[in-house]
Amino acid sequence: MTADERGFLATLDTNPNDHTARAAYADWLDEQGRRYEAALERGRAGLSEVYFKIRRKSDGLFSEGAEPRGVKKWSALGKMWPKLHVLQAHLISYVKHHRPALRRDRCAVQRRHALERH
């Protein structure tokens, strides 16, 4: 941690509602290549909104969230979660609901890799 960052954090600890200092800290984070943290600081300062999405690696589609009867839908746009803890709760629910299927899929992939090696 640099002296500049310690200064920003000390100022924000003293006055967490100082939106000007928070915006300056966000700009500094951007300059350091820490864009994700900068976006979060801008969200805390009320300068911009931060949304989270779930993207599937296999085809690049985004989750639409929970649908009736636990069916998950995926689309090019997807759902945007405004708070990270809500997205985390969705992921936990998804894993609990799909754990047997995920385990089956993982075992099938492991068997396929074992067969390919022999």
C-alpha positions in Angstrom: 0.0 0.0 0.0 1.4 3.4 -1.0 1.4 6.6 1.0 -1.2 8.0 -1.4 -3.6 5.1 -0.8 -3.0 5.3 3.0 -3.9 9.0 2.8 -7.1 8.4 0.9 -8.2 5.6 3.3 -7.4 7.7 6.3 -9.5 10.5 4.9 -12.4 8.1 4.2 -12.1 6.6 7.6 -12.4 10.0 9.2 -15.3 11.1 7.0 -17.0 8.2 5.1 -19.6 10.5 3.5 -16.9 12.7 1.8 -18.0 12.0 -1.8 -15.3 14.2 -3.2 -12.5 12.2 -1.5 -14.2 9.0 -2.5 -14.4 10.2 -6.2 -10.7 11.2 -6.1 -9.8 7.8 -4.6 -11.8 6.1 -7.4 -9.9 8.1 -10.0 -6.6 7.2 -8.3 -7.6 3.5 -8.4 -8.4 3.8 -12.1 -4.9 5.3 -12.7 -3.4 2.3 -10.9 -5.3 -0.1 -13.1 -7.6 -1.2 -10.4 -10.8 -0.6 -12.3 -13.1 -2.9 -10.4 -12.3 -1.3 -7.1 -12.7 2.2 -8.7 -16.2 1.2 -9.9 -17.1 0.1 -6.4 -15.9 3.4 -4.9 -17.9 5.4 -7.5 -20.9 3.4 -6.6 -20.4 4.1 -2.9 -20.0 7.8 -3.7 -23.3 7.8 -5.6 -21.5 8.8 -8.8 -22.4 5.7 -10.8 -24.3 2.5 -10.3 -22.6 -0.9 -10.2 -24.4 -4.0 -11.4 -23.2 -7.6 -11.3 -24.0 -10.3 -13.9 -23.3 -14.1 -14.2 -21.8 -15.0 -17.5 -21.6 -18.6 -18.7 -18.1 -19.4 -20.1 -19.3 -22.0 -22.6 -21.4 -19.7 -24.8 -21.1 -16.2 -23.3 -24.8 -15.9 -22.3 -25.9 -14.3 -19.1 -28.2 -15.7 -16.3 -31.7 -14.4 -16.2 -31.9 -15.4 -12.5 -34.4 -17.7 -10.9 -37.4 -18.6 -12.9 -40.6 -20.5 -11.9 -39.9 -24.1 -10.8 -36.2 -23.5 -10.5 -35.6 -23.4 -14.3 -32.6 -21.2 -15.1 -32.7 -19.2 -18.3 -29.8 -17.7 -20.2 -29.8 -14.8 -22.7 -27.6 -12.2 -24.3 -28.7 -9.5 -21.9 -29.3 -11.3 -18.6 -30.3 -10.0 -15.2 -28.3 -7.3 -13.4 -28.0 -7.6 -9.6 -27.5 -4.2 -7.9 -25.9 -5.7 -4.8 -23.2 -8.3 -4.6 -24.7 -10.1 -1.6 -28.0 -10.7 -3.5 -26.0 -12.2 -6.4 -24.1 -14.4 -3.9 -27.4 -15.6 -2.4 -28.6 -16.5 -5.9 -25.4 -18.5 -6.6 -25.7 -20.4 -3.3 -29.3 -21.3 -4.1 -28.3 -22.3 -7.6 -25.5 -24.6 -6.4 -27.7 -26.2 -3.7 -30.4 -26.9 -6.3 -28.1 -28.2 -9.0 -25.4 -29.9 -6.8 -26.3 -33.5 -7.8 -26.4 -32.6 -11.5 -23.1 -30.7 -11.2 -21.5 -33.6 -9.5 -22.8 -36.0 -12.2 -21.4 -33.8 -14.9 -18.0 -33.4 -13.2 -17.8 -37.2 -12.8 -18.6 -37.7 -16.4 -15.9 -35.3 -17.5 -13.4 -37.0 -15.2 -14.3 -40.5 -16.7 -14.0 -39.1 -20.2 -10.5 -37.6 -19.5 -9.4 -41.0 -17.9 -10.6 -42.8 -21.1 -8.8 -40.4 -23.4 -5.5 -40.9 -21.5 -5.6 -44.7 -22.0 
